[in-house]
């Protein structure tokens, strides 16, 4: 398994960061890698990924990296966990803490991902307790992206799976396990 690099993943699979916090480009963000290649197999081949500085955990079907990205033009902080398989399948979950700006409404996310090359489908939005949840998929000629955004208070959590189309069926069969595994850490 190749090591996971969070920065390229955030540029590609987490397009939503640019959507959610539009002015990201100007200042270079600071990256802090907490753990690399973590193996926390629960016995089923899935790994419990608990964000070191973030407030969440998820299950990933591969070893993962744990990281924080902070600063940049908008002074936002992003806590994340993610991994990439040798086949090029990328799983990631991030917690976005905006730097003084309110996050745009989730309704803007599907529109911003739809382009001439990208088809957005399977859009659903609902509530679970205090959480506003948006789930969607984006496809193009080579890639499929499944995304779930969870807005809870002033914090947005974004979960993504990006995969080459050759592995689309496997990803579709496993996406719900990933999305449904999201949990907030217990407060101490």
VODRENLUM-544709 format. One record per residue: residue in three letters; x, y, z of N, C-alpha, C, O in turn. Coordinates in Angstrom, 2 decimals, decimal comma, padded with zeros to 5 digits. Example, Ala and Ser with C-alpha at 12.3 -4.5 7.8 and 13.67 -1.06 7.14 Angstrom:
REM VODRENLUM-544709
SITE  resn      nc1      nc2      nc3     cac1     cac2     cac3      cc1      cc2      cc3      oc1      oc2      oc3
SITE   ALA   013,19  -005,69   007,80   012,30  -004,50   007,80   013,20  -003,30   007,80   014,24  -003,32   008,46
SITE   SER   012,85  -002,25   007,08   013,67  -001,06   007,14   012,90   000,03   007,87   013,41   001,14   008,04
//
This chain:
REM VODRENLUM-544709
SITE  resn      nc1      nc2      nc3     cac1     cac2     cac3      cc1      cc2      cc3      oc1      oc2      oc3
SITE   UNK   000,84  -001,18   000,00   000,00   000,00   000,00   000,88   001,24   000,00   001,81   001,36   000,80
SITE   UNK   000,58   002,17  -000,91   001,33   003,42  -000,98   000,94   004,30   000,20  -000,20   004,23   000,66
SITE   UNK   001,89   005,14   000,69   001,52   006,05   001,76   000,49   007,06   001,25   000,51   007,44   000,08
SITE   UNK  -000,38   007,47   002,12  -001,44   008,41   001,79  -000,92   009,83   002,00  -000,33   010,12   003,04
SITE   UNK  -001,12   010,69   001,04  -000,75   012,09   001,17  -002,03   012,90   001,25  -002,79   012,94   000,28
SITE   UNK  -002,31   013,56   002,37  -003,58   014,24   002,53  -003,73   015,44   001,61  -004,86   015,76   001,22
SITE   UNK  -002,66   016,12   001,25  -002,80   017,35   000,47  -003,38   017,09  -000,91  -004,33   017,78  -001,27
SITE   UNK  -002,86   016,15  -001,72  -003,49   015,91  -003,01  -004,94   015,42  -002,87  -005,78   015,78  -003,70
SITE   UNK  -005,22   014,64  -001,87  -006,58   014,18  -001,67  -007,50   015,36  -001,39  -008,62   015,40  -001,90
SITE   UNK  -007,05   016,29  -000,59  -007,88   017,45  -000,30  -008,09   018,30  -001,54  -009,13   018,94  -001,69
SITE   UNK  -007,10   018,31  -002,43  -007,27   019,07  -003,67  -008,25   018,40  -004,61  -008,97   019,09  -005,33
SITE   UNK  -008,30   017,08  -004,63  -009,14   016,38  -005,61  -010,42   015,85  -004,98  -011,50   016,34  -005,31
SITE   UNK  -010,33   014,89  -004,11  -011,52   014,24  -003,59  -012,35   015,14  -002,69  -013,57   015,00  -002,64
SITE   UNK  -011,72   016,06  -002,00  -012,45   016,96  -001,11  -012,62   018,32  -001,75  -012,34   019,36  -001,14
SITE   UNK  -013,10   018,30  -002,97  -013,42   019,53  -003,68  -014,32   020,38  -002,80  -014,34   021,61  -002,93
SITE   UNK  -015,05   019,75  -001,95  -016,00   020,44  -001,09  -015,34   021,49  -000,20  -015,99   022,46   000,18
SITE   UNK  -014,07   021,31   000,14  -013,41   022,32   000,96  -013,39   023,65   000,21  -013,67   024,70   000,78
SITE   UNK  -013,06   023,59  -001,05  -013,06   024,81  -001,85  -014,47   025,36  -002,01  -014,66   026,57  -002,09
SITE   UNK  -015,45   024,47  -002,04  -016,83   024,90  -002,16  -017,31   025,53  -000,87  -017,97   026,57  -000,87
SITE   UNK  -016,97   024,89   000,22  -017,44   025,32   001,51  -016,73   026,59   001,99  -017,35   027,46   002,61
SITE   UNK  -015,48   026,69   001,70  -014,69   027,84   002,14  -013,99   028,44   000,92  -012,83   028,12   000,65
SITE   UNK  -014,68   029,31   000,16  -014,25   029,72  -001,16  -012,88   030,37  -001,30  -012,27   030,23  -002,36
SITE   UNK  -012,37   031,06  -000,33  -011,15   031,83  -000,54  -009,89   031,10  -000,11  -008,99   031,73   000,44
SITE   UNK  -009,80   029,81  -000,35  -008,71   028,99   000,17  -007,34   029,29  -000,44  -006,33   029,05   000,24
SITE   UNK  -007,23   029,79  -001,61  -006,00   029,77  -002,38  -004,83   030,62  -001,89  -003,70   030,15  -002,00
SITE   UNK  -005,00   031,80  -001,38  -003,92   032,76  -001,21  -002,76   032,31  -000,31  -001,65   032,17  -000,81
SITE   UNK  -002,98   032,09   000,97  -001,89   031,74   001,87  -001,71   030,23   001,93  -002,67   029,47   001,82
SITE   UNK  -000,47   029,80   002,10  -000,16   028,37   002,17  -000,57   027,82   003,53  -000,13   028,33   004,56
SITE   UNK  -001,42   026,78   003,57  -001,81   026,21   004,85  -000,68   025,40   005,48   000,22   024,92   004,79
SITE   UNK  -000,75   025,25   006,79   000,22   024,46   007,54  -000,34   023,05   007,71  -001,48   022,87   008,12
SITE   UNK   000,48   022,05   007,38   000,07   020,66   007,52   000,79   020,02   008,70   002,00   020,18   008,86
SITE   UNK   000,04   019,31   009,49   000,61   018,58   010,62   000,14   017,13   010,51  -001,06   016,85   010,58
SITE   UNK   001,07   016,21   010,34   000,74   014,79   010,26   000,92   014,20   011,66   002,01   014,22   012,21
SITE   UNK  -000,16   013,67   012,21  -000,12   013,10   013,56   000,33   011,64   013,54   001,15   011,22   014,36
SITE   UNK  -000,22   010,87   012,58   000,11   009,45   012,48   000,05   009,05   011,01  -000,76   009,59   010,24
SITE   UNK   000,92   008,10   010,61   001,00   007,66   009,22   000,83   006,14   009,15   001,41   005,41   009,95
SITE   UNK   000,04   005,68   008,20  -000,12   004,24   007,97  -000,66   003,48   009,16  -000,24   002,36   009,43
SITE   UNK  -001,61   004,09   009,88  -002,15   003,48   011,09  -002,96   002,23   010,74  -003,83   002,25   009,87
SITE   UNK  -002,65   001,16   011,45  -003,40  -000,10   011,31  -004,17  -000,29   012,60  -003,59  -000,48   013,67
SITE   UNK  -005,49  -000,24   012,49  -006,36  -000,43   013,65  -007,52  -001,33   013,25  -008,69  -001,00   013,46
SITE   UNK  -007,18  -002,47   012,66  -008,16  -003,42   012,12  -009,08  -003,91   013,23  -008,63  -004,34   014,29
SITE   UNK  -010,39  -003,82   012,97  -011,37  -004,27   013,96  -011,68  -005,76   013,84  -012,62  -006,25   014,47
SITE   UNK  -010,90  -006,49   013,03  -011,11  -007,91   012,83  -011,84  -008,22   011,53  -011,91  -009,38   011,12
SITE   UNK  -012,39  -007,19   010,88  -013,14  -007,39   009,63  -012,39  -006,84   008,43  -012,90  -006,86   007,30
SITE   UNK  -011,18  -006,34   008,67  -010,43  -005,71   007,58  -010,63  -004,20   007,53  -009,97  -003,51   006,76
SITE   UNK  -011,54  -003,68   008,34  -011,78  -002,25   008,43  -011,03  -001,70   009,64  -010,88  -002,39   010,65
SITE   UNK  -010,56  -000,46   009,54  -009,73   000,16   010,57  -010,47   001,32   011,22  -011,02   002,18   010,54
SITE   UNK  -010,48   001,33   012,55  -011,10   002,43   013,29  -010,16   003,63   013,25  -009,07   003,60   013,83
SITE   UNK  -010,59   004,67   012,56  -009,79   005,89   012,41  -010,36   006,96   013,33  -011,41   007,54   013,05
SITE   UNK  -009,66   007,23   014,42  -010,06   008,26   015,37  -009,16   009,46   015,13  -007,94   009,37   015,27
SITE   UNK  -009,76   010,59   014,78  -008,99   011,80   014,54  -008,32   012,26   015,83  -008,98   012,38   016,86
SITE   UNK  -007,01   012,51   015,76  -006,26   012,91   016,95  -006,76   014,24   017,52  -007,00   014,34   018,72
SITE   UNK  -006,91   015,25   016,68  -007,33   016,57   017,17  -008,78   016,88   016,84  -009,36   017,80   017,41
SITE   UNK  -009,38   016,13   015,93  -010,77   016,34   015,58  -011,70   015,67   016,58  -011,26   015,03   017,54
SITE   UNK  -013,00   015,82   016,34  -013,99   015,32   017,29  -014,76   014,12   016,76  -015,90   013,90   017,17
SITE   UNK  -014,16   013,34   015,85  -014,90   012,26   015,20  -014,05   011,02   015,00  -012,83   011,03   015,15
SITE   UNK  -014,76   009,93   014,65  -014,10   008,70   014,22  -014,93   008,09   013,09  -016,12   008,35   012,98
SITE   UNK  -014,28   007,28   012,26  -014,93   006,55   011,17  -014,22   005,22   010,99  -013,13   005,01   011,52
SITE   UNK  -014,83   004,32   010,24  -014,17   003,07   009,84  -013,68   003,24   008,40  -014,40   003,75   007,54
SITE   UNK  -012,44   002,79   008,14  -011,86   002,85   006,80  -011,40   001,44   006,41  -010,93   000,69   007,27
SITE   UNK  -011,54   001,07   005,13  -011,15  -000,29   004,72  -009,66  -000,42   004,41  -009,27  -001,28   003,62
SITE   UNK  -008,85   000,41   005,01  -007,41   000,43   004,74  -006,71   001,18   005,87  -007,35   001,95   006,58
SITE   UNK  -005,40   000,96   006,05  -004,65   001,79   006,98  -004,78   003,26   006,56  -005,06   003,56   005,41
SITE   UNK  -004,58   004,14   007,51  -004,88   005,55   007,26  -003,83   006,48   007,87  -003,02   006,08   008,70
SITE   UNK  -003,88   007,72   007,42  -003,10   008,81   008,00  -004,06   009,71   008,76  -005,25   009,78   008,44
SITE   UNK  -003,54   010,39   009,76  -004,30   011,28   010,63  -003,59   012,63   010,56  -002,39   012,70   010,82
SITE   UNK  -004,31   013,71   010,22  -003,64   014,98   009,95  -004,50   016,19   010,32  -005,71   016,07   010,54
SITE   UNK  -003,84   017,34   010,40  -004,50   018,63   010,59  -003,92   019,59   009,56  -002,72   019,61   009,33
SITE   UNK  -004,80   020,37   008,96  -004,38   021,45   008,06  -004,97   022,72   008,61  -006,18   022,80   008,85
SITE   UNK  -004,13   023,73   008,82  -004,62   024,98   009,40  -003,98   026,17   008,69  -002,98   026,05   007,99
SITE   UNK  -004,61   027,31   008,92  -004,10   028,54   008,31  -004,67   028,74   006,94  -005,83   028,42   006,69
SITE   UNK  -003,86   029,25   006,04  -004,34   029,57   004,71  -005,07   030,89   004,71  -005,14   031,57   005,74
SITE   UNK  -005,60   031,26   003,57  -006,23   032,57   003,39  -007,43   032,77   004,30  -007,68   033,89   004,74
SITE   UNK  -008,19   031,71   004,58  -009,41   031,86   005,37  -009,21   031,52   006,84  -010,15   031,62   007,63
SITE   UNK  -008,00   031,11   007,21  -007,68   030,77   008,61  -008,53   029,62   009,15  -008,75   029,53   010,35
SITE   UNK  -009,00   028,76   008,26  -009,79   027,62   008,71  -008,87   026,52   009,22  -007,68   026,49   008,93
SITE   UNK  -009,46   025,61   009,99  -008,75   024,44   010,47  -009,50   023,21   010,01  -010,73   023,14   010,11
SITE   UNK  -008,77   022,23   009,50  -009,34   020,99   009,01  -008,64   019,83   009,71  -007,42   019,72   009,66
SITE   UNK  -009,43   018,98   010,36  -008,90   017,76   010,96  -009,33   016,62   010,06  -010,48   016,57   009,64
SITE   UNK  -008,43   015,69   009,77  -008,82   014,64   008,85  -008,13   013,31   009,09  -007,09   013,22   009,75
SITE   UNK  -008,76   012,29   008,54  -008,19   010,95   008,47  -008,49   010,45   007,06  -009,54   010,76   006,50
SITE   UNK  -007,57   009,68   006,50  -007,83   009,15   005,17  -006,76   008,19   004,73  -005,66   008,14   005,28
SITE   UNK  -007,11   007,41   003,72  -006,19   006,44   003,17  -006,42   006,24   001,69  -007,46   006,62   001,15
SITE   UNK  -005,42   005,65   001,04  -005,50   005,38  -000,39  -004,99   003,96  -000,63  -003,91   003,59  -000,17
SITE   UNK  -005,78   003,18  -001,37  -005,38   001,81  -001,68  -004,44   001,80  -002,88  -004,29   002,80  -003,57
SITE   UNK  -003,81   000,67  -003,11  -002,92   000,55  -004,27  -003,71   000,65  -005,57  -003,13   000,96  -006,62
SITE   UNK  -005,02   000,40  -005,53  -005,87   000,53  -006,71  -006,27   001,98  -006,98  -006,90   002,27  -008,01
SITE   UNK  -005,93   002,88  -006,08  -006,27   004,29  -006,26  -007,59   004,70  -005,63  -008,10   005,78  -005,93
SITE   UNK  -008,16   003,86  -004,77  -009,40   004,19  -004,07  -009,04   005,00  -002,83  -008,23   004,56  -002,01
SITE   UNK  -009,65   006,18  -002,70  -009,33   007,09  -001,59  -010,55   007,27  -000,69  -011,63   007,62  -001,16
SITE   UNK  -010,36   007,04   000,59  -011,38   007,29   001,60  -010,85   008,41   002,49  -009,68   008,40   002,88
SITE   UNK  -011,71   009,38   002,81  -011,29   010,45   003,71  -012,49   010,99   004,47  -013,62   010,98   003,99
SITE   UNK  -012,22   011,47   005,67  -013,22   012,17   006,47  -012,52   013,36   007,08  -011,43   013,25   007,64
SITE   UNK  -013,17   014,52   006,98  -012,58   015,74   007,53  -013,62   016,49   008,35  -014,82   016,38   008,13
SITE   UNK  -013,10   017,26   009,29  -013,90   018,15   010,11  -013,43   019,56   009,79  -012,25   019,87   009,95
SITE   UNK  -014,34   020,41   009,32  -013,99   021,77   008,93  -014,43   022,75   010,00  -015,61   022,83   010,35
SITE   UNK  -013,48   023,50   010,50  -013,77   024,56   011,45  -013,49   025,88   010,72  -012,33   026,23   010,53
SITE   UNK  -014,52   026,59   010,30  -014,30   027,80   009,52  -013,61   028,89   010,34  -013,78   028,96   011,56
SITE   UNK  -012,85   029,71   009,67  -012,13   030,79   010,33  -012,94   032,07   010,37  -012,60   033,04   009,69
SITE   UNK  -013,99   032,10   011,15  -014,77   033,31   011,34  -015,88   033,53   010,32  -016,63   034,50   010,45
SITE   UNK  -016,02   032,67   009,33  -017,09   032,81   008,35  -018,11   031,71   008,56  -017,78   030,58   008,95
SITE   UNK  -019,38   032,06   008,31  -020,41   031,02   008,34  -020,24   030,15   007,10  -019,87   030,64   006,03
SITE   UNK  -020,51   028,87   007,25  -020,41   027,95   006,12  -021,60   028,16   005,19  -022,71   028,39   005,66
SITE   UNK  -021,39   028,08   003,87  -022,52   028,18   002,94  -023,50   027,03   003,16  -023,12   025,97   003,67
SITE   UNK  -024,74   027,24   002,79  -025,76   026,22   002,94  -025,38   024,97   002,16  -024,77   025,06   001,09
SITE   UNK  -025,74   023,84   002,67  -025,45   022,57   002,00  -026,10   022,49   000,62  -025,61   021,75  -000,25
SITE   UNK  -027,18   023,22   000,39  -027,86   023,17  -000,90  -026,96   023,63  -002,04  -027,20   023,26  -003,19
SITE   UNK  -025,94   024,42  -001,76  -025,03   024,91  -002,80  -024,00   023,87  -003,25  -023,39   024,02  -004,30
SITE   UNK  -023,81   022,83  -002,47  -022,77   021,84  -002,77  -023,04   021,09  -004,08  -022,15   021,04  -004,93
SITE   UNK  -024,23   020,50  -004,29  -024,44   019,77  -005,55  -024,25   020,66  -006,79  -023,65   020,23  -007,78
SITE   UNK  -024,77   021,88  -006,74  -024,65   022,78  -007,88  -023,18   023,10  -008,18  -022,79   023,18  -009,35
SITE   UNK  -022,39   023,28  -007,16  -020,99   023,65  -007,38  -020,15   022,48  -007,91  -019,10   022,71  -008,51
SITE   UNK  -020,60   021,25  -007,70  -019,86   020,09  -008,21  -020,26   019,71  -009,63  -019,52   018,99  -010,31
SITE   UNK  -021,42   020,18  -010,07  -021,91   019,85  -011,42  -021,18   020,71  -012,45  -021,23   021,94  -012,39
SITE   UNK  -020,52   020,04  -013,39  -019,83   020,74  -014,48  -020,16   019,99  -015,77  -020,89   019,00  -015,76
SITE   UNK  -019,61   020,48  -016,88  -019,82   019,78  -018,16  -019,27   018,35  -018,08  -019,82   017,44  -018,70
SITE   UNK  -018,18   018,15  -017,33  -017,56   016,83  -017,24  -018,13   015,98  -016,11  -018,06   014,76  -016,17
SITE   UNK  -018,70   016,61  -015,07  -019,18   015,89  -013,89  -020,69   015,82  -013,86  -021,37   016,82  -014,11
SITE   UNK  -021,22   014,65  -013,55  -022,65   014,46  -013,35  -022,90   014,21  -011,88  -022,34   013,28  -011,30
SITE   UNK  -023,73   015,05  -011,27  -024,10   014,89  -009,87  -025,43   014,13  -009,82  -026,37   014,47  -010,54
SITE   UNK  -025,50   013,10  -008,97  -026,73   012,31  -008,87  -026,90   011,80  -007,44  -026,08   012,06  -006,57
SITE   UNK  -028,00   011,08  -007,22  -028,29   010,46  -005,93  -028,24   011,47  -004,79  -027,80   011,15  -003,69
SITE   UNK  -028,70   012,70  -005,05  -028,68   013,75  -004,03  -029,82   013,52  -003,06  -030,98   013,41  -003,46
SITE   UNK  -029,48   013,45  -001,78  -030,50   013,37  -000,74  -030,09   014,24   000,43  -028,91   014,36   000,75
SITE   UNK  -031,08   014,85   001,05  -030,82   015,72   002,18  -031,86   015,46   003,24  -033,05   015,33   002,95
SITE   UNK  -031,39   015,38   004,48  -032,32   015,13   005,57  -031,71   015,54   006,90  -030,61   016,08   006,96
SITE   UNK  -032,44   015,27   007,94  -031,99   015,61   009,29  -031,95   014,34   010,14  -032,78   013,44   009,99
SITE   UNK  -030,98   014,30   011,03  -030,91   013,25   012,04  -030,56   013,97   013,33  -029,42   014,38   013,53
SITE   UNK  -031,53   014,13   014,20  -031,33   014,94   015,40  -031,04   016,37   014,99  -031,81   016,97   014,23
SITE   UNK  -029,94   016,92   015,49  -029,56   018,30   015,16  -028,71   018,39   013,89  -028,35   019,49   013,47
SITE   UNK  -028,41   017,27   013,27  -027,52   017,25   012,11  -028,30   017,40   010,80  -029,33   016,76   010,60
SITE   UNK  -027,80   018,27   009,93  -028,30   018,44   008,57  -027,36   017,62   007,69  -026,15   017,85   007,69
SITE   UNK  -027,89   016,65   006,94  -027,05   015,69   006,21  -027,36   015,73   004,72  -028,52   015,65   004,31
SITE   UNK  -026,31   015,87   003,92  -026,40   015,84   002,47  -025,54   014,70   001,96  -024,38   014,57   002,35
SITE   UNK  -026,10   013,86   001,10  -025,35   012,76   000,49  -025,53   012,85  -001,02  -026,62   013,16  -001,50
SITE   UNK  -024,45   012,59  -001,77  -024,53   012,67  -003,23  -023,42   011,85  -003,86  -022,51   011,37  -003,18
SITE   UNK  -023,51   011,71  -005,17  -022,42   011,09  -005,92  -022,12   011,95  -007,13  -023,00   012,64  -007,66
SITE   UNK  -020,86   011,90  -007,57  -020,40   012,65  -008,74  -019,64   011,66  -009,61  -018,77   010,94  -009,13
SITE   UNK  -019,97   011,64  -010,88  -019,27   010,75  -011,81  -018,76   011,54  -013,00  -019,34   012,56  -013,39
SITE   UNK  -017,68   011,05  -013,57  -017,19   011,56  -014,85  -016,64   010,37  -015,62  -016,87   009,22  -015,24
SITE   UNK  -015,94   010,62  -016,68  -015,48   009,54  -017,56  -014,54   008,55  -016,88  -014,47   007,40  -017,30
SITE   UNK  -013,82   008,97  -015,84  -012,81   008,09  -015,24  -013,02   007,79  -013,76  -012,44   006,83  -013,24
SITE   UNK  -013,85   008,58  -013,07  -013,89   008,54  -011,61  -015,31   008,62  -011,08  -016,19   009,21  -011,71
SITE   UNK  -015,52   008,02  -009,92  -016,74   008,22  -009,17  -016,37   008,77  -007,79  -015,37   008,35  -007,20
SITE   UNK  -017,17   009,71  -007,30  -016,96   010,30  -005,98  -018,26   010,20  -005,22  -019,30   010,68  -005,69
SITE   UNK  -018,23   009,59  -004,04  -019,38   009,57  -003,14  -019,05   010,52  -002,00  -017,94   010,51  -001,47
SITE   UNK  -020,02   011,35  -001,62  -019,78   012,35  -000,59  -020,95   012,43   000,37  -022,11   012,35  -000,03
SITE   UNK  -020,63   012,58   001,64  -021,63   012,88   002,66  -021,12   014,08   003,45  -019,99   014,09   003,94
SITE   UNK  -021,97   015,10   003,56  -021,68   016,29   004,36  -022,63   016,29   005,55  -023,83   016,08   005,39
SITE   UNK  -022,09   016,52   006,73  -022,89   016,57   007,94  -022,63   017,93   008,58  -021,51   018,24   008,99
SITE   UNK  -023,67   018,74   008,67  -023,57   020,05   009,30  -024,15   019,93   010,70  -025,32   019,58   010,87
SITE   UNK  -023,33   020,20   011,69  -023,76   020,08   013,08  -023,26   021,29   013,83  -022,06   021,43   014,08
SITE   UNK  -024,17   022,18   014,18  -023,76   023,44   014,78  -022,97   024,23   013,75  -023,39   024,30   012,59
SITE   UNK  -021,88   024,80   014,12  -021,04   025,55   013,19  -019,96   024,72   012,54  -019,07   025,27   011,89
SITE   UNK  -020,01   023,40   012,70  -018,96   022,52   012,18  -019,53   021,69   011,04  -020,66   021,22   011,11
SITE   UNK  -018,72   021,50   009,99  -019,11   020,64   008,88  -018,14   019,47   008,80  -016,92   019,65   008,84
SITE   UNK  -018,69   018,28   008,69  -017,92   017,06   008,50  -018,16   016,61   007,06  -019,31   016,59   006,60
SITE   UNK  -017,10   016,26   006,35  -017,23   015,81   004,97  -016,54   014,46   004,85  -015,37   014,31   005,22
SITE   UNK  -017,28   013,50   004,34  -016,76   012,15   004,12  -016,78   011,91   002,61  -017,80   012,16   001,96
SITE   UNK  -015,67   011,43   002,06  -015,62   011,18   000,63  -014,97   009,84   000,32  -014,12   009,35   001,06
SITE   UNK  -015,42   009,28  -000,79  -014,76   008,11  -001,38  -014,58   008,47  -002,84  -015,54   008,78  -003,54
SITE   UNK  -013,34   008,43  -003,30  -013,04   008,69  -004,70  -012,42   007,42  -005,26  -011,52   006,83  -004,66
SITE   UNK  -012,91   006,99  -006,44  -012,45   005,73  -006,98  -012,40   005,77  -008,50  -013,24   006,40  -009,14
SITE   UNK  -011,41   005,09  -009,08  -011,46   004,87  -010,53  -012,73   004,07  -010,84  -013,16   003,24  -010,04
SITE   UNK  -013,33   004,32  -012,00  -014,57   003,63  -012,38  -014,44   002,11  -012,38  -015,44   001,42  -012,20
SITE   UNK  -013,25   001,58  -012,56  -013,06   000,12  -012,58  -013,46  -000,53  -011,25  -013,77  -001,72  -011,23
SITE   UNK  -013,45   000,22  -010,16  -013,77  -000,31  -008,83  -015,09   000,24  -008,29  -015,37   000,14  -007,10
SITE   UNK  -015,88   000,80  -009,17  -017,13   001,44  -008,81  -018,08   000,50  -008,05  -018,68   000,91  -007,06
SITE   UNK  -018,23  -000,74  -008,50  -019,15  -001,67  -007,84  -018,71  -001,99  -006,42  -019,54  -002,03  -005,51
SITE   UNK  -017,42  -002,22  -006,21  -016,92  -002,52  -004,87  -017,16  -001,33  -003,95  -017,60  -001,50  -002,81
SITE   UNK  -016,87  -000,12  -004,44  -017,06   001,08  -003,63  -018,54   001,27  -003,31  -018,88   001,56  -002,16
SITE   UNK  -019,42   001,10  -004,30  -020,85   001,25  -004,05  -021,35   000,27  -003,00  -022,22   000,60  -002,19
SITE   UNK  -020,80  -000,92  -002,99  -021,20  -001,94  -002,02  -020,69  -001,64  -000,61  -021,23  -002,17   000,36
SITE   UNK  -019,66  -000,81  -000,49  -019,04  -000,54   000,81  -019,23   000,88   001,32  -018,86   001,17   002,46
SITE   UNK  -019,80   001,76   000,53  -019,91   003,17   000,92  -020,80   003,37   002,15  -020,50   004,21   003,00
SITE   UNK  -021,89   002,61   002,25  -022,77   002,80   003,40  -022,09   002,42   004,72  -022,32   003,06   005,74
SITE   UNK  -021,26   001,40   004,68  -020,53   001,03   005,91  -019,64   002,19   006,37  -019,58   002,50   007,56
SITE   UNK  -018,97   002,81   005,42  -018,12   003,96   005,73  -018,98   005,12   006,24  -018,72   005,65   007,33
SITE   UNK  -019,99   005,53   005,48  -020,82   006,67   005,88  -021,51   006,44   007,22  -021,58   007,35   008,05
SITE   UNK  -022,02   005,24   007,43  -022,76   004,94   008,67  -021,84   004,78   009,88  -022,33   004,74   011,01
SITE   UNK  -020,54   004,68   009,67  -019,62   004,49   010,79  -019,25   005,80   011,48  -018,62   005,78   012,54
SITE   UNK  -019,64   006,95   010,92  -019,28   008,24   011,50  -019,84   008,36   012,92  -021,02   008,12   013,17
SITE   UNK  -018,95   008,74   013,85  -019,35   008,97   015,23  -018,59   010,17   015,79  -017,43   010,40   015,46
SITE   UNK  -019,26   010,92   016,64  -018,58   011,97   017,38  -017,92   011,33   018,58  -018,48   010,43   019,20
SITE   UNK  -016,72   011,80   018,92  -016,03   011,29   020,11  -016,80   011,72   021,35  -017,40   012,79   021,38
SITE   UNK  -016,76   010,88   022,36  -017,37   011,23   023,64  -016,58   012,36   024,26  -015,35   012,37   024,21
SITE   UNK  -017,29   013,31   024,85  -016,60   014,43   025,50  -016,12   013,99   026,86  -016,82   013,30   027,61
SITE   UNK  -014,87   014,41   027,18  -014,32   014,01   028,48  -014,66   015,01   029,54  -014,28   014,84   030,70
//
